[in-house]
Amino acid sequence: MQFVQSPAGDEVAVMRWAEVLIVEQALSRYAMMKPDSNIAARMVADVSRVVQEREARMEDEAEAGSTWS
């Protein structure tokens, strides 16, 4: 994981795909163990959304690349 600082001073974590999946699993486990943790539940939802969006982009790219003209 790398951290990149924006010109506005915000910091963004840049991760490899495998790292994102590991984070998703770890957050899911933590949220199951601590069901009262609202922040964990929100983080799991955010990471899961990112994973689903990436999978959808990959499917779209695969479909676009496999089209025969």
ABEGO torsion letter per residue (X at the ends): XBBBBBAAGBBBBBBBAAAAAAAAAAAAAAAAABAABAAAAAAAAAAAAAAAAAAAAAAAAAAAAABBX
